[in-house]
Amino acid sequence: MNFLAVDTLAKALQEAGFQRLDAAKPMPRLEAGQQLFVTKNDSSLYAFRVGSKPLAEAGFHIICAHADSPTFRIKPQGEIRCEGGLVKLNTEVYGGPILSTWMDRPLSLAGRVILRGTDALHPTTRLLHVRRPLLVIPNLAIHFNRQVNDGVKLSKQKDMLPILGIVKEQLEGGMLINLIASELKVQESEILDFDLYLYDATPACRVGLDGEFISSGRLDDLSMVHAGLEALLAANKQPEVTQVLAIFDNEETGSQTKQGAGSPFLSSMLQRMVLAQGGTQDDWFRAIEQAFMVSADNAHAWHPNYSDKYDPTNHPQMGGGPVIKINAAQKYATDAQSAAVFAEVCREAGVPCQYFVNHSDVAGGSTLGNILASSLPLRGVDMGNPIWAMHSCRETGSVRDHALCIRAFTQFLN
């Protein structure tokens, strides 16, 4: 979940000596080696390690990724009482999940809860992570739908509602609010609202003859978030060029939020850094011209059962290393120059890299790079590790690719 991911990132950065900033307060005077981070909406995070060279001369080395993944959000007044005392939750789809993969799995809830604060404009936020299997979206038995294996169109409003339990007693606020209050140890009357989402309660694991694959929910894009964090923590603590890790929210729904890549928030923070170094507006523009961005979002690994869906010469293999993503319609920020830069970074790191281009008859998706570049005219490359079953409840990646990606990211930041 985006909120839990950002909380985990913040704790790791603080343990590594990064200072947390408040965006509402003045930017401190920056010095080489200074480590800072700031969050937005509890669901996006931006970390900086200041380089020894002035920003106007050296710019920034930026790694971007996103913390959100396709799932289901619990609607307000979400309980639906059914015959026999069954209670199901009313949900709406977040992003573009493969719906059928969410059925017949142990699921649970995570997100944030808003509690009454000191006044109406300043409520309190608490994270919620129910760490036990809690819900299930049961399939209809094949006996009632003999054509199920021929393909079934699922209704998001009818078929995808998870079962919470059976009412044993009448609860004043309902089962869900009672659960939230119990988990957070607060009074039900303190709960004002929530952003809660479903997640697969089955732990991640390694599969394959030699454990070469990672099977997990939310590899897209938390695997790139993790790689970016590990690279930042491993990178030179006294760099010449300022290092930036930008973790956005809401990529799966278009990025047009205050915490998404379409927001001016990152731009404003970078500009404030230039000014905090004593720079001018012209220095800010110069810094952007010197900057380079790696937009890290997973790519499609070649699938041996569906080879006809892939480009005949640009289909990345699982375990073959990070993937540079290219699109003639400019759905990716990559061009020949930026692809060459990242390929050379990989070569210097001793990391193989691959290329992904869509089959010309198969439409592809977009990602962070071109959205961010529309407000920040950065040189940049869109890339990611190859995975199977993107947007499934459970995706599959390569252990080797993940280690290679961290090595390439570390080389880039250095």
Secondary structure, DSSP 4 states (H G I P E B T S, - for coil): -HHHHHHHHHHHHHHTTPEEP-TTSPPPPP-TT-EEEEEETTTEEEEEE--SS-HHHH-EEEEEEE---SEEEEEEEEEEE-GGGEEEEEEEEES---GGGGTTS-EEEEEEEEEEEEETTEEEEEEEE--S--BB-PPPPGGG-TTGGG--PPPTTTTTPPEEEE--S--SS-HHHHHHHHHHT--GGGEEEEEEEEEE-SPPEEESTTS-EEEETTHHHHHHHHHHHHHHHHS-SS-SSEEEEEEES-GGGTS-STTSTTSSHHHHHHHHHHHHTT--HHHHHHHHHH-EEEEE--EEPP-TT-GGGB-SS--PPTTS--EEEE-TTSSS---HHHHHHHHHHHHHHT---EEEEB-TTS-----HHHHHHTTS--EEEEEE-EEBSTTSSSEEEEHHHHHHHHHHHHHHH-
